[in-house]
């Protein structure tokens, strides 16, 4: 198949929980098809479903969705799609994982509205709310509004009144819930695109939480649907691609990520190098770097700057090096 070429560029991120047989056998087929379309980004496949974030021409992305429906019976993914000005990914990665978002392999959310083999032994997730219904729910004084994302994401922006669990990884979220949440009160959760909440809400319901809600399409879906005058969102939204973070109009904020830890932080220079002490300790996160690693970070920053000056696309690094989640 020849790659589909258009001048316009889009990014699409999506997921669907659906029982997939033999995901390792599908990995190569997916990679070959996506590469032939000329798409770049990340695709994660597991027994429980698929999670993807890809960029390319609109027709190629539509062809990808059609292929998913026809070949894998993935017909109702939760997706976010928008036009971008420049490529947010510089390469393609297709990976097989135990989970499409790492949380708890014993929890597989049931496909919404599905019955039959794909729903057997699966757990019903929380109620998914539209942006308008979400705003209404936020006025409930009994609500426990929880940001399921990691601390470095939450610090860039969140919903008004949301609690930051201050987790370093999503797997830590279970401990927070067990220690801090009241099962008798309603819980509303949100994340970048919805997939983390799908897992976490199903897990909460297995723990006896009766009223569990999640934001359909996540923050990205909310920003796309909600007029700024009605928005309860404040700040930036971190994304797992080279745009790094988006404002309320879903445009890149121009942030860089740290070349050492691949996370956004205040105090980085324009190339993403943090300040270091004389002993090689990062003055932002206190991680210590030996001389060779410091030299490597600075050389990579220099090479990327030279590539940019020539108008070339240097192969990576940035936010796309982080674990793909949404």
ZALOMAR-354921 format. One record per atom (N, C-alpha, C): residue in one letter; x, y, z. Coordinates in steps of 0.2 Angstrom, whole numbers, plus 2048, in hexadecimal, padded with zeros to 3 digits. Example, Ala and Ser with C-alpha at 12.3 -4.5 7.8 and 13.67 -1.06 7.14 Angstrom:
% ZALOMAR-354921
A8427E4827A83E7EA827A8427F0827S8407F5823S8447FB824S840800827
END
This chain:
% ZALOMAR-354921
X8047FA800X800800800X804806800X80380B7FCX8068117FCX804816801X80981A804X80781F809X803824806X7FE82680AX7F982B808X7FC83280AX7FD837805X80083D806X7FB843805X7FB84780AX7F784D80AX7FB85380EX7F985980CX7FD85E80FX7FB85F817X7F585E818X7F285E81FX7F5859823X7F685A82AX7F885582EX7F4855834X7F284F837X7EE84E83DX7F184A842X7EF84A848X7F184584DX7EA84284FX7EA83B850X7E5838853X7E7833859X7E483485FX7E582F864X7DF82C866X7DF825868X7D982286AX7DB81B86DX7D681886FX7D6812873X7D080E872X7D0808873X7CA804874X7CC7FD878X7C87FC87DX7C97F6881X7C47F087DX7C87EB87BX7C47E6877X7C97E0877X7C67DA879X7CA7D4879X7CE7D3872X7D47D3872X7D87D286BX7DC7CB86CX7DB7C7867X7DE7C0868X7E57C1864X7EA7BE867X7F17BE864X7F47C5862X7F47C9867X7F77D0865X7FE7D0862X8027CB864X8097CB862X8097CA85AX8047C6858X8047C4851X8017CA84DX7FD7CF850X7FB7D584DX8007DA84DX8057DA851X80A7E0851X80D7E184BX8107DC847X8137DD841X80E7E083BX8087DD83CX8037DF837X8017E6838X8007E883EX7FF7EF83FX8047F483DX80B7F283FX8107F683DX8117F7836X8107F2832X8117F282BX80C7F6828X8057F682AX8007FA827X801801829X80280382FX80380A831X80980D82EX80E80982DX81480C82AX81380D822X80F80981FX80D80A818X809810817X80581281CX80181881CX80581E81DX80B81D81FX810823821X80E826827X80B82382CX809826833X80F825837X80F82983CX815829842X811829848X81482684DX811827854X812820858X80D81E85CX80E818860X807815860X80880E860X802809860X804804866X7FF80486BX8007FE870X7FB7F986FX7FC7F386FX7F87EE86EX7F87E9874X7F37E6877X7F37E187CX7EC7DD87BX7EC7D887FX7E67D487FX7E07D8880X7E07DD884X7DB7E1886X7D87E6881X7DC7E887CX7DA7ED878X7E07F0874X7DF7F6872X7E47FA86EX7E4801871X7EA805871X7EB80C872X7EF80F86DX7EE81486AX7F2817865X7F281E865X7F7821862X7F8828861X7FC82985BX7F982B855X7FC82B84FX7FB83284BX800834847X7FF83A843X80183983CX7FE83D837X7FF83C830X7F983F82DX7F883E826X7F3841822X7EC83F824X7E7843824X7E0841826X7DE83A823X7DF83981CX7DC833819X7E082D81BX7E682E81DX7EA828820X7E7826827X7E682B82BX7E382A831X7DC826831X7D882982CX7D282682BX7D381E829X7D781D824X7D9816822X7DB812828X7DF81582DX7E1811833X7DA80F837X7D6814838X7D081283CX7CB80D838X7CB80D831X7C780882DX7CB80182EX7D180182EX7D57FB82FX7D47F8835X7D47FC83BX7D27F9841X7CC7F6842X7C77F983FX7C07F783FX7BF7F083BX7C37F0835X7C27EA831X7C67E4833X7CC7E6836X7D17E0837X7D07DE83FX7D07E3843X7D07E184AX7C97E284EX7C47E484AX7BD7E584DX7BD7EB852X7C27EF851X7C27F5856X7BE7FA852X7B87FB854X7B37FF850X7B1805854X7B280585BX7B080B85EX7B580E863X7BB80F860X7C0812865X7BE819867X7C081B86DX7C0822870X7C682586DX7C482B869X7CA82E865X7C9835866X7CF838866X7D0840865X7D484185FX7D284685BX7D5847854X7D584E853X7DB851850X7DC85884FX7E185984AX7E185F847X7E6861842X7EC864846X7F2862844X7F8865847X7FC868841X80186D844X80587183FX80B86D83DX80E869841X81486583FX81485E842X81885A840X817853843X81885284AX81484F84EX81584F855X819848857X81A844852X81E83E853X82383D84DX82983B84EX82E83A849X82F833847X82C82E84AX82D827849X82782384BX82781D849X82181884AX82481384FX81F812854X82180C859X81A80885AX81B802859X8157FD85AX8177F885FX8147F8865X8167F486AX8117EF86DX8127E986FX80E7E5873X80F7E587AX80A7E687EX80A7E7885X8057E3889X8067E288FX8027DE893X7FB7E2894X7FC7E9894X7F67ED895X7F77F3890X7F27F688DX7F27FC889X7F480288DX7F3802893X7F5807898X7F680489FX7FC8048A1X7FF8008A7X7FB8028ADX7F77FE8B0X7F47FF8B6X7F37F98BAX7EF7F48B8X7EE7EE8BBX7EB7E98B6X7EF7E48B4X7EE7DF8AFX7E87DB8B1X7E67DB8B7X7E07D78B9X7D97DB8B7X7DA7E18B6X7D47E58B4X7D47E68ADX7CE7E48A9X7CD7E58A2X7C67E88A2X7C67EF8A0X7BF7F28A0X7BB7EE89AX7B47ED89CX7B07EB897X7AF7F0891X7AE7ED88BX7AC7F2885X7A67F5887X7A57FC886X79F7FF887X7997FD883X7947FB885X78E7F8881X78F7F287EX7947EE880X7967E887DX7937E2881X7927DC87EX7917D6881X7947D187DX7947CA880X7977C587DX79E7C487FX7A27C087BX7A97BE87DX7AD7C487FX7AD7C987CX7B27CF87EX7B07D2884X7AA7D1887X7A87D488EX7A97CF893X7AA7C9892X7AB7C4897X7B17C589CX7B07C58A2X7B57C68A7X7B87CD8A7X7B47D18A4X7B77D88A3X7B37DC8A9X7B57E28AAX7B27E68B0X7AF7EC8ADX7A97EE8AFX7A67F48ACX7A97FA8AFX7AB7FF8AAX7AE8058ACX7A980A8AFX7AC8108B1X7A78158B4X7A38188AEX79E81C8B0X79A8208ABX79E8258A7X79E8258A1X7A182A89DX79D83089BX79F83689DX79B83C89CX79E840897X799844893X79B84988EX79E84F892X7A185388EX7A3859891X79E85D895X79885E892X793862895X79185E89CX79085889CX78E8548A2X7938558A7X7998558A5X79F8558A9X79F85C8ADX79E8618A9X79D8688ADX7988688B2X7928658B0X78D8648B5X78F8608BBX79285B8BAX7948568C0X79985A8C5X79D85E8C2X7A28628C6X79F8668CBX7998688CAX79586C8CFX7938688D5X7948628D5X79185E8DBX79685F8E1X7948618E6X7988638ECX79B85C8EFX7988568EEX79A8508F1X7A084D8ECX7A18508E7X7A584C8E2X7AC84C8E4X7AF8468E2X7B78458E3X7BA8468DCX7BD84B8DAX7BF84C8D3X7C784B8D3X7C98468D0X7CF8438D0X7D38438C9X7D98468C9X7DD8468C3X7E183F8C3X7E083B8BEX7E38348BFX7EA8358BCX7EC83A8B9X7F383B8B6X7F883B8BBX7FE83B8B8X80483B8BDX8068428BFX8098438C4X80B84A8C7X80D84F8C2X81284D8BEX8158528B9X8108548B4X80B8508B2X8068528AEX8018578B1X7FF8558B7X7FA8598BBX7FD8608BCX8038618BEX8068678BFX80686C8BAX80586A8B4X80486F8AEX7FD8728ADX7F886E8B0X7F18708AFX7EC86B8B2X7E686D8B3X7E18688B6X7DA86C8B6X7D58688B8X7CF86B8B9X7CF86E8C0X7CB8748C0X7CA8778C6X7C78738CBX7CA8738D1X7C886F8D7X7CA8678D7X7CE8658D2X7D085E8D1X7D685D8D6X7D68578D9X7DB8548DDX7E18518D9X7E78538DBX7ED8508D8X7EF84B8DDX7EF8448DBX7F183F8DFX7F983F8E0X7FC8428DCX8048438DCX80783C8DBX8058398D6X8088328D4X80D8338CFX81282F8D0X81882F8CBX81682A8C5X8128258C6X8108208C1X80981F8C2X80581D8BDX7FE81B8BDX7FD8158C2X8018118C2X80080B8C7X80080D8CEX8028138D0X8028158D7X7FB8188D8X7F78198D3X7F081C8D4X7EB8178D9X7EC8118D8X7E880C8DCX7E980E8E4X7EF80F8E6X7F18108EDX7EE8168EFX7EE81B8EBX7EB8228EDX7E38218EEX7E081D8E9X7D981C8EAX7D78198F0X7DB8138F2X7D980F8F8X7DA8148FEX7DF8188FEX7E081C904X7DC822905X7DA8258FFX7D782C8FFX7D082D8FDX7CD8288F9X7C78298F6X7C18268FBX7BC8298FBX7B68278FFX7B18238FAX7B081D8FBX7AC8198F6X7A481B8F6X7A281F8FCX79B8218FCX79A8278F8X79F82B8F6X79E8318F2X7A08308EBX79D8348E7X79E8338DFX7A68358DEX7A88328D9X7AF8338D7X7AF8348CFX7B283A8CDX7B383B8C6X7BA83C8C5X7BC8388BFX7C38388BDX7C483A8B6X7CA83D8B5X7CC83F8AEX7D383E8ADX7D583D8A6X7DC83C8A4X7DC83F89DX7E283F89AX7E3842893X7DE84088EX7DD83A88DX7D9837887X7D383388AX7D4830890X7CF82C892X7D1825894X7D6822892X7D881B892X7DA81A89AX7DD81E89DX7DF81D8A4X7D981C8A8X7D48218A7X7CE8218ABX7CA81B8AAX7CA8188A4X7C68128A2X7C880C8A7X7CF80C8A8X7D28078ACX7D08088B3X7D280E8B5X7D18108BCX7CA8108BFX7C58128BBX7BE8128BDX7BB80B8BDX7BE8068B9X7BC7FF8B9X7BE7FC8C0X7C57FE8C1X7C87FB8C8X7C47FE8CEX7C28048CEX7BE8078D4X7B88048D5X7B48028CFX7AE7FE8D0X7AF7F78D3X7B57F48D1X7B67EE8D5X7B77EF8DCX7B97F58DEX7BA7F68E5X7B47F98E9X7AE7F98E6X7A87FA8E9X7A68028E9X7AA8058E4X7A780C8E3X7A180C8DEX79C80F8E0X79680F8DCX7958148D7X79781A8D9X7968208D4X79D8228D2X79E8208CCX7A58218C9X7A48248C2X7A782A8C0X7A682D8BAX7AD82E8B7X7AD82F8B0X7B38318ADX7B18358A7X7B68398A5X7B583E8A0X7B683B899X7B183A895X7B283788EX7B683B88AX7BB837887X7C083A883X7C683E886X7C583E88DX7CA841891X7CB849890X7D084C893X7D1853892X7D185588BX7D4852887X7D5854880X7CE85487CX7C984F87EX7C385087BX7BF85687EX7C0857885X7BD85C888X7BF863885X7C5864884X7C786A881X7C586B87AX7C4866876X7C1867870X7BA869870X7B6867875X7AF867875X7AC86E879X7B187087DX7AE875882X7B087C880X7AC88187FX7AE88887EX7B288A884X7B688E883X7BB891888X7B789488EX7B289788CX7AE89B891X7AA896896X7AA890894X7A688B899X7AB88689BX7B288689AX7B788189CX7B98828A3X7B987C8A6X7BC87C8ADX7C387A8ADX7C68798A7X7CD8778A7X7D187D8A8X7D787D8ABX7DC8828ACX7E387F8AAX7E78838A7X7EE8818A5X7EF87E89FX7F487A89FX7F6876899X7F586E89AX7F486B894X7F3864894X7F9860891X7FD85C895X802858893X80085388EX804852888X80284D884X809849882X808843880X80D83E87FX81083E878X812844876X81584586FX81984B86FX81C84D86AX82185386AX81E85A86AX81785A86BX81486086CX815862874X81685D878X81785D87FX81185F883X80E865882X808868886X80486C881X7FD86C883X7F887087FX7F5875883X7F387A880X7EF87F883X7E787E882X7E3882885X7DC881885X7D988087DX7DD882878X7DA882871X7DE87C86EX7E1878872X7E5872870X7EB87386BX7EE87986CX7F487B868X7FA87A86DX7FF87886AX80587786EX80887E871X80A87D878X80C88287CX81388487BX817880877X81E881875X82287F87BX82087B87FX824878885X829873882X82F872886X83486D885X83386888BX83686288AX83685E88FX83E85D891X83F85B897X84685A89AX849855896X84F856893X85385188FX85584B894X85584C89BX85784789FX8528428A1X84C8458A3X8468418A5X8408418A1X84084589BX83B845896X834847899X83584C89EX82F84E8A1X82F8568A1X8298598A0X8298618A0X82B8638A7X82F8698A8X83086C8AEX8328738ADX8318778B2X83387E8B2X83A87F8B3X83E8838B0X8458848B1X8498818ACX84687E8A7X84A87B8A1X84D88089CX852880899X854884894X85188388EX852886888X84E886882X84F87F87FX85487B880X85687587DX85486F882X851871888X84F86B88CX854869891X85986D892X85F86B897X85D86E89EX85C86B8A3X85B86E8AAX8628718ADX8618758B2X8678778B5X86A8728B9X8718718B9X87486C8BDX87986F8C2X87A86C8C8X87F86E8CDX88686B8CBX88B86D8CEX89286C8CDX8938648CDX88F8608D1X8908598D1X88B8558CCX8888598C8X8848558C3X87D8548C5X87B8578CBX8748568CDX86F85B8CAX86A8598C7X86585D8C4X8618618CAX8618688C9X85F86C8CEX85786C8CEX8548698C9X84D8698C9X84A8628CCX84D85D8CBX84A8568CDX84F8538D2X8558558D3X85A8528D7X85D84C8D5X85B84A8CEX85F8448CCX8668468CAX86A8418CBX8718428CAX87483F8C3X8778438BFX87A8418B8X8818408B8X88483B8B6X88B83B8B5X88E83F8AFX8948408AFX8978448AAX8958428A3X89583C8A2X89483989BX88D83A899X88883989DX88183A89CX88084289BX88384689FX88284D89EX88484F897X88A84D895X88D84E88EX88884C889X88584688AX881843885X87B847884X87884A88AX87284E889X873854886X879857887X87A85E884X87C85D87DX87F85787BX881856874X87A855870X876851873X87085086FX86C85686EX86C85B873X868861873X86C86586DX87286586DX876869868X874866861X87485F860X87285C859X86B85E857X86685E85CX85F86085AX85F867858X86386C85CX86387385AX865874853X86B870851X86E87184AX86986E845X865869847X860866842X85B86B841X85986E846X853873846X856879842X85C87B842X85E88183FX85F87F837X860879835X86087782EX85987582CX854875830X84D87482EX84C86C82DX850868831X850861831X84C85F837X849859836X84685683CX84A85183FX84D853845X85184E849X84D84884CX85084284CX84C83D84FX84B83D856X846840858X84484085FX848844864X845845869X84484086FX83E840872X83B846872X838849878X83284687BX82D84987BX82784587FX82583F87DX82683D876X824837874X828831876X82E83387AX83282E87DX82F82B883X82A82F886X82782D88CX82282788BX820824890X81B81E88FX81582188CX81281E887X80C821884X80681F888X80282588AX7FC82488EX7F782988BX7F182988DX7ED82E88CX7E782E891
END
